[in-house]
Structures are given as structure tokens and as C-alpha cells.
Amino acid sequence: MLSRRALLTALGAAAVGTAGCAERLRNPAQSAPPIDGSCDNPAATWRMAGGGPGRTGQTNTVPPAPDADAVDLLGDVRGEDGRQMLASALPAVADGTAYVPASTEVVAVDIDAPEAGAVWRYDHDGGDFDTVPVLTCGAVVVPGLNRLAALDRGTGGRYWQADVGGYGPSAAAAAGETTYVAGPQPVAVGTRTGNRQWTATGETVAVGSSGIYTTRTVNRTGGVRKYDFDGEERWHLALGKTVGSVSVADRTVYAVDNRGTVYAIDAGTGVTRWSRSLAGVEEVHTGLAVTDETVVVPAGNGRRSVALDAATGEVQWQLDTGIVTGRPVVGDDWVAFGRTNAGITLHDLADGTQRAAWSREHYGFGTIDGLAPVEDGFVVRGGTTSGLTLLR
């Protein structure tokens, strides 16, 4: 991860107006006392979409027991009309609290006592929330359709609000003292104050050690762009097909297009190191899971999920999982798939051997949209129901 000093240096360079493609902005947030928490290596179970700024899907948690129980995480969280609230995306999780985007609100829920209802709730006039929140610098940053707000994690009190909009589960990420929000134009925002720094091009965002990586699709033609931390575009790789959110690990950017071709791209130069076309993988929009040695490719709207060697792209193993629209979750030696129409399965990361399964019929999941790990379990989002189930 880029050091705090390096990030401050990069942002300082941006302030003096480095020439380039990114537009400079001087539009301060609606201000309040600045955030003063540490931004260095923040501890959290699931900090943002994909678990971290690189969107690798990695966790250090333990998966559920084979006989785990299921609890409705939002069963006692009600709207003004008395109806149960629904989740518009997966939550971010830290210190036993899930921060859930729920239509026009964000609610904090104690996962050890969900029957107590919301710990706090936040509502604003910025449209719906459908992006996974970001936990950074001791705050929770919540992107809405037309507003971005930073909240106190314990109380939900607002530090600041900015006129920055984002949409889609992977629209926000943070590294160091900067939050990046994708949308019509990705925006770099100072996390402590909400001041906008620069804009770029892209609909999803991931952050690596040397820059920011966005994807954008126009008329079903996709591409990946890299920006320095001062907003300078460094390269653009046109892939010719729709591309979902990328993952960044070990100086490599991994992407998959809508026809099931996976690309490993040099993060510094934009040169493709290898590509692999996979039968049975189609329309993967949420992204991949990546470790130092393995790239796990979900089936998307296809039927087969595949593990590849991260260095060469060679197939290590494959499974007939059926549709898997969510990003897989990878632990120290395991990988979990939320199978859209079947349930959740846990597999050995080395060879794909199944270790455990939690069926849709037994647990009443409905269709499965995605997983977020918690200690000894998963939060499961329903695709058709928009409900949240705690499996633990």
C-alpha cells in the first residue's frame, strides 16, 4: 500500500496543477470538523467492495461451520412505513458492525445482536445508496447517487458531505488519505475534509501501489485506464468488450471481459502479460478474486468457475458451479462461491475439492447476489429479495 507520506506528496503535486488529462477541481465539501483518525493500515474485516482497494476478495477470517445458523440481519430494521428495510448492496464490516446501504439510507447493525435493530441510521437528500461503503481513516464513507458523505462509525454523525455521486457496488475505494469514487467521472476526494482533487474517466475503480485503475464501457466496448495519484493518465488498454471491475495484486492488473477472457496486465506499462479464454464463463461484472498464486474466476452468467495460475494463466481447476454473479471470497487456503441458484459452497483453494455447502433450499437464501466475510461466517445478499442473511 502507498505510504501516507507518498500520498501526501502526490496530492501536493496535484495541487500545483500538473498538466494532464484529469480535470482539476476546487469545490470544497459542505464542511464540518475534519476526520482525525489514522489512515495507515486501517483494521477491518471487509473494508469496502472486494475487501480492500485492490478488489482481490481476500479475507483473513474463518468460514462458517458446516452446521452454521442463518439469521436475518435486517429483520428488525424498519423504515418509516413499518416495512423491513432491504439491502441495495453488500455491507462493509468492522469491529462486529455491518454498515449496510439500504435504499435511501445507510444503517449500522450489530452482527452479534441484529434483533436490537439499527445502531444508527443515516439519511440524506442525495438519492439512493447502492455502493458498498468504505471504511477508512476511522470513518465510514458512504457514496450516494448525488452525494458523498463521511460519517462517524460509532454514531453516524456526519463529518462532511460533498457533491460527488457514485453508483454500482464497486464505485468507491480508499487508500491512504484519499477516497476514489467512480461514476460519470471518477473523483479523487480528500478523506479528511471531503475536498475534491481531480476527475478522470471510468465506471469502476480499484487502487494499487502505483496508481488508480478504472474501467469503462461504451456501446459494449470496454477498456482499462491507469492514473497516477495526481490524476495523470498513464495508459489506456482497449479490450473491445465489456469489462467489469479489475483486481490489482503484485504489480499486475487482472480483468475479465463479458466473453470470458481473463487478462493479466502489467500495472506499470499496460502491456498484457497473458490472456486466457474460458469456456463456460460469461458476463462477469463484479470481478475476480486474486491471491499471490491464484486467480479465481466466477462463472458470471455462465456455468463454470475456474482457478488460474496467477503467473501464467494456466488452468489449475474448474467447477460446474452454475451462475455465480458475485465476487468469490478467498481465505488462507479456501475459496467460497455464492452460487446464484444453488447456495454457498466452500472449496480447497489448491485443487477445488468441496469442503462444505449451505444449500439455498435449507437456508432459504433466495437467489444469491454476493458474499461478505465476517468472523466465522458470511453475510449473504439475496439477488431477488435484497435481503441480508448472516450465516454463522
C-alpha positions as CSV (number, residue, x, y, z in Angstrom):
1,M,0.0,0.0,0.0
2,L,1.3,3.5,-0.8
3,S,2.6,5.3,2.3
4,R,0.9,8.2,3.8
5,R,3.9,10.5,3.0
6,A,3.9,9.4,-0.6
7,L,0.2,10.0,-1.0
8,L,0.5,13.5,0.6
9,T,3.4,14.2,-1.8
10,A,1.3,13.1,-4.8
11,L,-1.7,15.2,-3.7
12,G,0.6,18.2,-3.2
13,A,1.8,17.8,-6.7
14,A,-1.7,17.8,-8.0
15,A,-2.5,21.0,-6.1
16,V,0.2,22.9,-8.1
17,G,-1.5,21.9,-11.3
18,T,0.3,19.1,-13.1
19,A,-0.6,19.1,-16.8
20,G,-2.6,16.1,-18.0
21,C,-6.0,14.7,-18.9
22,A,-7.6,14.9,-15.4
23,E,-9.6,18.0,-14.7
24,R,-8.7,20.0,-11.6
25,L,-11.5,20.9,-9.3
26,R,-11.7,23.4,-6.5
27,N,-15.1,22.6,-5.0
28,P,-15.0,22.2,-1.2
29,A,-17.3,19.9,0.7
30,Q,-20.0,21.1,3.0
31,S,-17.6,21.2,5.9
32,A,-17.6,20.1,9.5
33,P,-14.7,19.2,11.8
34,P,-12.1,17.2,9.9
35,I,-11.6,13.5,10.4
36,D,-8.6,12.9,12.6
37,G,-8.4,9.1,12.7
38,S,-5.3,7.2,11.4
39,C,-5.4,6.3,7.8
40,D,-2.5,3.9,7.9
41,N,-3.4,0.2,7.5
42,P,-6.9,0.5,9.0
43,A,-8.2,-2.7,10.6
44,A,-11.5,-4.0,9.3
45,T,-13.0,-7.4,8.4
46,W,-14.3,-6.2,5.0
47,R,-13.4,-2.6,4.4
48,M,-15.1,-2.0,1.0
49,A,-16.2,-3.9,-2.1
50,G,-13.7,-6.7,-2.8
51,G,-12.4,-6.4,0.8
52,G,-9.8,-3.7,0.0
53,P,-8.7,-1.1,-2.5
54,G,-7.2,-3.7,-4.8
55,R,-10.5,-5.6,-5.1
56,T,-8.8,-9.0,-4.5
57,G,-11.6,-10.6,-2.5
58,Q,-9.1,-11.8,0.2
59,T,-10.0,-12.2,3.9
60,N,-8.2,-13.5,7.0
61,T,-11.5,-14.7,8.6
62,V,-12.6,-18.3,9.2
63,P,-15.5,-19.6,7.1
64,P,-18.8,-20.8,8.7
65,A,-19.1,-24.2,10.3
66,P,-20.9,-26.8,8.1
67,D,-23.9,-26.6,10.5
68,A,-23.9,-22.8,10.8
69,D,-27.1,-21.0,11.6
70,A,-28.8,-18.3,9.5
71,V,-30.2,-15.0,10.9
72,D,-32.0,-12.2,9.0
73,L,-29.6,-9.3,9.6
74,L,-32.2,-6.7,8.7
75,G,-35.2,-8.4,10.3
76,D,-35.6,-5.8,12.9
77,V,-34.6,-2.8,10.9
78,R,-37.8,-1.0,9.7
79,G,-38.5,2.0,7.5
80,E,-40.9,4.8,8.3
81,D,-43.7,2.8,6.8
82,G,-43.0,-0.1,9.2
83,R,-41.7,-2.4,6.5
84,Q,-38.4,-4.2,6.8
85,M,-35.6,-2.4,5.0
86,L,-33.7,-4.1,2.2
87,A,-30.1,-4.0,1.2
88,S,-29.1,-2.4,-2.1
89,A,-25.6,-3.8,-1.9
90,L,-23.4,-5.8,0.5
91,P,-22.2,-4.1,3.7
92,A,-18.7,-3.1,4.8
93,V,-17.8,-4.8,8.1
94,A,-15.6,-3.8,11.0
95,D,-15.5,-4.5,14.8
96,G,-18.7,-6.5,14.7
97,T,-20.7,-3.9,12.9
98,A,-22.1,-4.1,9.4
99,Y,-22.6,-0.8,7.5
100,V,-25.4,-1.5,5.1
101,P,-26.6,0.6,2.1
102,A,-30.4,0.3,2.3
103,S,-32.1,2.2,-0.5
104,T,-32.1,5.9,0.7
105,E,-30.4,5.2,4.0
106,V,-27.2,3.7,5.4
107,V,-27.8,1.7,8.6
108,A,-25.3,0.3,11.1
109,V,-26.2,-3.1,12.5
110,D,-24.5,-5.1,15.4
111,I,-24.0,-8.5,13.8
112,D,-23.9,-10.0,17.3
113,A,-27.3,-8.6,18.2
114,P,-29.2,-7.9,15.0
115,E,-32.5,-8.3,16.9
116,A,-31.7,-4.9,18.5
117,G,-32.3,-3.2,15.2
118,A,-30.2,-0.4,13.8
119,V,-27.4,1.0,15.9
120,W,-27.8,4.2,13.9
121,R,-29.1,5.2,10.5
122,Y,-28.2,8.0,8.1
123,D,-30.4,9.6,5.5
124,H,-29.8,12.4,3.1
125,D,-31.3,14.0,0.0
126,G,-28.6,12.7,-2.3
127,G,-30.6,9.8,-3.9
128,D,-30.3,6.1,-3.4
129,F,-27.3,4.2,-2.0
130,D,-26.2,1.2,-4.0
131,T,-22.5,1.2,-3.4
132,V,-20.7,-0.8,-0.7
133,P,-19.5,1.8,1.9
134,V,-15.8,2.4,2.5
135,L,-14.2,2.1,6.0
136,T,-11.1,4.4,6.1
137,C,-9.4,6.9,8.5
138,G,-11.7,5.8,11.3
139,A,-14.8,6.9,9.4
140,V,-17.3,5.3,7.1
141,V,-17.6,7.0,3.7
142,V,-20.9,6.4,2.0
143,P,-21.5,7.2,-1.7
144,G,-25.0,8.1,-2.8
145,L,-26.3,8.7,-6.3
146,N,-25.6,12.5,-5.9
147,R,-23.8,12.9,-2.6
148,L,-20.8,11.6,-0.8
149,A,-20.7,11.7,3.0
150,A,-18.2,10.7,5.7
151,L,-19.8,9.5,8.9
152,D,-18.6,8.7,12.4
153,R,-18.5,4.9,12.6
154,G,-19.9,4.8,16.2
155,T,-22.7,7.4,16.0
156,G,-23.5,8.0,12.3
157,G,-22.8,11.7,12.8
158,R,-21.6,13.4,9.6
159,Y,-18.1,14.8,9.3
160,W,-18.7,16.3,5.8
161,Q,-20.8,16.0,2.6
162,A,-19.6,16.6,-0.9
163,D,-21.4,16.9,-4.3
164,V,-19.9,13.7,-5.6
165,G,-22.1,10.9,-6.9
166,G,-21.3,7.2,-7.5
167,Y,-23.3,4.2,-8.4
168,G,-22.7,0.4,-8.5
169,P,-21.3,-1.9,-5.9
170,S,-17.6,-1.3,-6.8
171,A,-17.9,2.5,-7.2
172,A,-15.8,3.6,-4.2
173,A,-12.4,2.7,-2.8
174,A,-9.9,4.3,-0.5
175,A,-6.1,4.2,0.1
176,G,-4.1,6.4,2.4
177,E,-5.9,9.7,2.9
178,T,-7.8,9.7,-0.4
179,T,-11.2,8.2,-1.4
180,Y,-11.9,7.5,-5.0
181,V,-15.5,7.4,-6.3
182,A,-16.4,6.2,-9.8
183,G,-19.4,7.3,-11.7
184,P,-20.0,9.5,-14.7
185,Q,-16.5,10.9,-13.8
186,P,-14.3,9.2,-11.2
187,V,-13.3,11.7,-8.5
188,A,-10.5,11.8,-6.0
189,V,-11.6,13.2,-2.7
190,G,-9.5,14.0,0.4
191,T,-10.9,11.7,3.0
192,R,-10.3,14.1,6.0
193,T,-12.0,17.1,4.5
194,G,-14.1,16.0,1.5
195,N,-12.2,18.4,-0.8
196,R,-12.2,17.2,-4.4
197,Q,-8.8,16.9,-6.1
198,W,-9.3,15.8,-9.7
199,T,-11.6,13.8,-12.0
200,A,-10.9,11.1,-14.6
201,T,-12.8,8.6,-16.8
202,G,-14.4,5.3,-15.6
203,E,-17.3,3.5,-14.0
204,T,-15.4,1.2,-11.6
205,V,-12.3,1.9,-9.5
206,A,-9.5,-0.1,-7.9
207,V,-6.3,1.1,-6.3
208,G,-2.8,-0.4,-6.4
209,S,0.6,0.6,-5.0
210,S,1.4,2.8,-8.0
211,G,-2.0,4.2,-9.1
212,I,-5.7,4.0,-9.7
213,Y,-7.3,1.7,-12.3
214,T,-10.7,2.4,-13.8
215,T,-12.9,0.6,-16.3
216,R,-15.5,2.0,-18.7
217,T,-17.8,0.5,-21.2
218,V,-19.3,2.4,-24.2
219,N,-21.5,0.6,-26.6
220,R,-20.3,-2.8,-25.2
221,T,-16.7,-1.8,-25.8
222,G,-14.6,-1.9,-22.7
223,G,-11.2,-0.7,-21.5
224,V,-8.9,-0.2,-18.5
225,R,-7.1,3.0,-17.7
226,K,-4.4,3.8,-15.2
227,Y,-4.0,7.1,-13.4
228,D,-1.2,8.3,-11.2
229,F,-2.2,9.5,-7.7
230,D,-2.1,13.1,-9.1
231,G,-4.7,12.2,-11.7
232,E,-2.4,11.9,-14.7
233,E,-3.4,9.2,-17.1
234,R,-0.6,6.8,-17.8
235,W,-2.1,4.2,-20.1
236,H,-5.3,3.0,-21.6
237,L,-5.9,-0.6,-22.8
238,A,-8.9,-1.1,-25.1
239,L,-10.2,-4.6,-24.8
240,G,-13.1,-4.4,-27.2
241,K,-15.6,-6.0,-24.9
242,T,-17.5,-5.1,-21.7
243,V,-15.1,-5.3,-18.7
244,G,-16.1,-5.5,-15.0
245,S,-14.2,-4.3,-12.0
246,V,-10.5,-5.1,-12.1
247,S,-8.3,-6.6,-9.3
248,V,-4.8,-5.3,-8.6
249,A,-2.1,-7.5,-6.9
250,D,1.6,-7.8,-7.1
251,R,2.1,-5.1,-9.8
252,T,-0.5,-6.9,-12.0
253,V,-4.0,-5.8,-13.0
254,Y,-6.4,-8.7,-13.6
255,A,-9.6,-8.2,-15.7
256,V,-12.2,-10.3,-17.3
257,D,-14.5,-9.4,-20.2
258,N,-18.0,-10.4,-21.0
259,R,-17.0,-13.3,-23.2
260,G,-14.9,-15.0,-20.5
261,T,-11.4,-13.9,-21.4
262,V,-9.1,-13.1,-18.5
263,Y,-6.3,-10.7,-18.9
264,A,-3.1,-10.2,-16.7
265,I,-1.8,-6.7,-17.4
266,D,1.4,-5.1,-16.2
267,A,0.3,-2.4,-13.8
268,G,3.1,-0.1,-14.7
269,T,3.1,-0.3,-18.5
270,G,-0.4,-1.5,-19.5
271,V,1.2,-4.4,-21.5
272,T,-0.8,-7.6,-21.5
273,R,1.3,-10.4,-19.8
274,W,-1.1,-13.2,-20.7
275,S,-4.8,-13.8,-21.6
276,R,-6.9,-16.9,-21.3
277,S,-10.3,-17.5,-22.9
278,L,-12.5,-19.7,-20.7
279,A,-15.5,-21.8,-21.9
280,G,-18.4,-21.5,-19.6
281,V,-17.5,-18.1,-18.2
282,E,-19.8,-15.3,-19.3
283,E,-20.6,-11.7,-18.4
284,V,-18.6,-11.3,-15.1
285,H,-19.3,-7.8,-13.9
286,T,-18.4,-8.0,-10.2
287,G,-14.8,-9.1,-10.7
288,L,-12.3,-11.7,-9.7
289,A,-10.7,-13.0,-6.6
290,V,-6.9,-13.0,-6.5
291,T,-4.1,-14.3,-4.3
292,D,-0.3,-14.3,-4.9
293,E,-0.6,-17.6,-6.8
294,T,-4.2,-18.0,-8.0
295,V,-6.8,-16.1,-9.9
296,V,-10.4,-17.3,-9.2
297,V,-12.8,-16.5,-12.0
298,P,-16.5,-16.8,-11.1
299,A,-18.9,-18.2,-13.8
300,G,-20.8,-14.9,-14.1
301,N,-23.9,-15.7,-16.1
302,G,-22.2,-18.9,-17.4
303,R,-22.0,-22.3,-15.8
304,R,-18.3,-22.9,-14.9
305,S,-16.0,-21.2,-12.3
306,V,-12.2,-21.5,-12.9
307,A,-9.0,-21.1,-11.0
308,L,-5.9,-20.0,-12.9
309,D,-2.2,-19.7,-12.1
310,A,-1.6,-16.0,-11.5
311,A,1.8,-16.0,-13.2
312,T,1.0,-18.0,-16.3
313,G,-2.8,-18.1,-16.8
314,E,-2.8,-21.9,-16.9
315,V,-6.0,-23.6,-15.6
316,Q,-5.5,-25.1,-12.1
317,W,-9.0,-26.5,-11.7
318,Q,-12.6,-25.8,-12.7
319,L,-16.1,-26.4,-11.3
320,D,-19.6,-26.6,-12.7
321,T,-21.0,-24.1,-10.3
322,G,-23.8,-22.7,-12.4
323,I,-24.3,-18.9,-12.3
324,V,-22.1,-17.0,-9.9
325,T,-22.7,-13.3,-10.2
326,G,-20.8,-12.2,-7.1
327,R,-17.1,-12.0,-6.5
328,P,-15.7,-15.1,-4.8
329,V,-14.2,-14.8,-1.3
330,V,-10.7,-16.3,-0.7
331,G,-9.1,-17.2,2.6
332,D,-5.8,-18.6,3.5
333,D,-6.4,-22.0,1.8
334,W,-10.1,-21.8,0.8
335,V,-12.4,-20.1,-1.7
336,A,-16.2,-19.6,-1.3
337,F,-18.8,-19.1,-4.1
338,G,-22.2,-17.7,-3.7
339,R,-24.0,-19.8,-6.4
340,T,-26.9,-17.7,-7.5
341,N,-29.4,-20.5,-7.8
342,A,-28.0,-23.2,-5.5
343,G,-26.4,-21.8,-2.3
344,I,-22.9,-21.4,-1.0
345,T,-20.0,-23.8,-1.4
346,L,-16.6,-23.8,0.2
347,H,-13.6,-25.3,-1.7
348,D,-10.0,-26.1,-1.2
349,L,-8.1,-23.3,-3.0
350,A,-5.3,-25.6,-4.2
351,D,-7.4,-28.2,-6.1
352,G,-11.1,-27.1,-5.9
353,T,-12.2,-30.0,-3.6
354,Q,-15.5,-29.1,-1.9
355,R,-15.3,-28.8,1.8
356,A,-18.8,-27.7,2.8
357,A,-22.1,-26.5,1.4
358,W,-25.0,-24.4,2.6
359,S,-28.0,-25.0,0.3
360,R,-30.4,-22.4,-0.9
361,E,-33.4,-24.6,0.0
362,H,-32.2,-25.4,3.6
363,Y,-31.3,-21.9,4.5
364,G,-33.9,-20.0,2.4
365,F,-31.4,-17.7,0.8
366,G,-33.4,-17.0,-2.4
367,T,-31.1,-16.2,-5.3
368,I,-27.6,-15.2,-4.1
369,D,-26.1,-11.9,-5.2
370,G,-22.8,-11.9,-3.2
371,L,-20.9,-12.7,0.0
372,A,-19.1,-10.5,2.5
373,P,-17.0,-12.3,5.2
374,V,-17.4,-11.8,8.9
375,E,-15.7,-13.6,11.8
376,D,-16.7,-17.2,11.5
377,G,-19.2,-16.6,8.8
378,F,-20.6,-14.7,5.8
379,V,-23.1,-12.0,5.1
380,V,-25.2,-13.2,2.2
381,R,-27.1,-10.7,0.0
382,G,-30.2,-12.0,-1.8
383,G,-30.4,-11.1,-5.5
384,T,-34.2,-11.2,-5.9
385,T,-35.1,-10.4,-2.3
386,S,-32.4,-7.8,-1.5
387,G,-32.3,-9.3,2.0
388,L,-29.2,-9.9,4.1
389,T,-28.6,-13.2,5.9
390,L,-25.9,-13.7,8.5
391,L,-24.6,-17.3,8.1
392,R,-22.5,-18.1,11.2
